[in-house]
C-alpha cells in the first residue's frame, strides 16, 4: 500500500506572510492478508482449486474488509500450455 499525505499552512501578522510551509510524507508498506488455498490433482494434467482470502484495514476511523472466494479447474494440454475455468467472487465492505 502506498500512502501519501501533506499538511501546509502560513503564518500572518497584519496581512504580511511570515512563512509558508508544507510538509509531505510518503510510506510504502506491505499489507498482509489471510488466505486458505486448496489444490487437488486427481489426474496428472487436471487440477481443482479453491481459495478464500480476507483482508481488513482500519485508518482514522474508516474501516473496510475485502473477501475473495475463488473456485476453478485447470487442465494442462501440453508441457507449457494449459487452459482453465475459474470463478471469482469479490465483496468489499466499508464503514
N, C-alpha and C positions, 0 to 999 in steps of 0.2 A: 504494500500500500504506500502510495506517495502522498504525503500530507504537506500542504503549504499554507502559510498564514502570514499576515503582516499587520502591523499596528503603526499608526502615524499620528502626528499632532504638531501643533505650532503654539508658541508662547507669544502673547501680545501685551504690550503696555502702550496705552494711548495710540492705538492703531499702528504701532510700529512692531514689525515682526522681529522678535529676538532670536528665534531659532525654529527651524522646521526640520523635523527628523522622522524618518521612517525606519522601522526595524522589521526585517524579514527572517523567517525561519523555514527550513525545509527538512523533512525527515522521511527517510525511506526505511520501512520496517516490514519484515516478512510476517504475514499473518497466518498462523496455522489453522487448519480446520480438522474436524474429527471425521473419520470415514471408515466404513467397513466395505470391503470388496470381496466378492466370492467368485471364483472361476472353477469350472468343472469341464474336463475334456473327456467325454465318453469314448471318443474315437481320436485317432491321430490328427486328423485335419479339422475337427469340429470342436468349438469352444462355446459354452454358455456362460454368461456372466451376469452378476447382479451387483449394483453399487448403491451405497447410501452415504451421503456426505452432509455434514451440518457445520455451519459457520455462524457465529454470533459476535456482535460488536456493540459497545456502549461508549458513546462520546458525548460529553457535555449534556447529559440528559436525553439524548436521542439514542434509540436502540433499534437494532434490526437483526433479523435472522434469515439465513438462506438455507433452504433444504434442496438437495439434489438427489433424485431417485432415478436409477437407470437400469434397464434390462436389455440384454442383447444376445445375439448369436453371431459368431464369426466362423467362416469356412475358408480354409487355405486351399486354393485351386492349384497353384504351382509353388515352387520354392520361395519366390519373392512376390507372389500375387495372391491376394485374398479378397473376399467380399464379406460384408457384414450388414446386419439389420439391427438397429438399436432404437430404443425408445427412451426419451429423457423427459422427466417431469421436474420443473423448477418452480419453487414458490419463494417469494420474498415477503416477509412480514416486518412492518416498521411501526414505530410509535413515536 
